[in-house]
Structures are given as structure tokens and as C-alpha cells.
């Protein structure tokens, strides 16, 4: 992936936070913590994953898609983005 290293670090850091929260959620479940508290933590992780995905997709648009359009074969990259957005909107 040709991407800005600052943005890449931001996505990785966001995913590391999500990973830590997932480990915490597993501990919460093992400790039989209150279900609503577990659910809230899960929603927080989902938010972090969405944020990291957004960063990655922005990088993809700014690099891969832009380059493909300049090179004259952007349609396939645009279709990929549409497919991702369709999947995202279904959920």
C-alpha cells in the first residue's frame, strides 16, 4: 500500500487500542461482568474499527484510486470502493 506513514501509524495505533479493548472484553466476560458493560465496550471497539477502516479507505482513495485514474484504469478501483461502501451500508 502506498500511503502516508503518519496516517498508517494512526490506523495501526487505533487498531492496537481496539486490540487492547478486545482483550479487556474477554476478561470482562471471563469475570462474568455485567452484560451491558460488556456490550458498551464492544460498541467502543466497533467504533475504533470503523475509524481505522475510514483511515485506510481515505489513504486508498488518495493514493491507489488517484493513481489508477491518472493511469487511465480507475474504473476497477472505483468499483472496489463502491463494493466496500455497499457492504458497509448493509450493516
C-alpha positions in Angstrom: 0.0 0.0 0.0 1.4 3.4 -1.0 0.3 5.5 1.9 1.2 8.3 4.1 3.2 6.9 7.0 1.6 9.3 9.5 -1.9 8.0 8.5 -0.7 4.4 8.6 0.6 4.9 12.1 -2.7 6.4 13.1 -4.6 3.4 11.8 -2.2 1.0 13.5 -2.4 2.8 16.8 -6.2 2.8 16.6 -6.2 -1.0 15.9 -3.8 -1.5 18.8 -6.3 0.3 21.1 -9.1 -1.9 19.8 -6.9 -5.0 20.4 -6.4 -3.9 24.0 -10.1 -3.3 24.4 -10.9 -6.7 23.0 -8.6 -8.4 25.5 -10.3 -6.4 28.2 -13.7 -7.6 27.0 -12.6 -11.2 27.1 -11.5 -10.7 30.7 -14.8 -9.0 31.5 -16.7 -12.0 30.1 -14.5 -14.4 32.0 -15.1 -12.4 35.1 -18.8 -12.6 34.4 -19.2 -8.8 34.4 -22.5 -7.1 33.8 -23.7 -7.8 30.2 -24.5 -4.1 29.4 -20.9 -3.1 30.4 -19.5 -5.7 28.1 -21.8 -4.6 25.3 -20.7 -1.0 25.7 -17.1 -2.0 25.4 -17.9 -4.0 22.3 -19.6 -1.0 20.7 -16.5 1.1 21.6 -14.3 -1.4 19.7 -16.7 -1.4 16.7 -16.2 2.4 16.6 -12.5 2.1 16.7 -12.6 -0.5 13.8 -14.8 1.9 11.8 -12.3 4.7 12.4 -9.3 2.6 11.3 -11.2 1.4 8.3 -12.0 5.0 7.4 -8.3 6.0 7.6 -7.3 3.1 5.3 -10.0 3.9 2.8 -9.1 7.6 2.7 -5.5 6.5 2.0 -6.6 4.2 -0.7 -8.6 6.9 -2.4 -5.8 9.4 -2.1 -3.2 7.0 -3.5 -4.3 3.9 -5.3 -7.5 5.2 -6.8 -6.0 8.5 -7.7 -3.0 6.8 -9.4 -5.3 4.4 -11.2 -7.4 7.3 -12.6 -4.3 9.1 -13.7 -3.1 6.0 -15.4 -6.5 5.5 -17.2 -7.8 2.5 -15.3 -9.6 3.9 -12.4 -13.0 2.2 -13.0 -12.0 -1.0 -11.3 -10.7 0.9 -8.2 -13.9 2.9 -8.1 -15.9 -0.3 -8.3 -13.9 -1.7 -5.4 -14.8 1.4 -3.3 -18.5 1.1 -4.2 -18.5 -2.6 -3.2 -16.9 -1.7 0.2 -19.4 1.1 0.7 -22.4 -1.1 -0.2 -21.2 -3.7 2.3 -20.7 -1.1 5.0 -24.2 0.4 4.4 -25.8 -3.0 4.7 -24.8 -3.3 8.3 
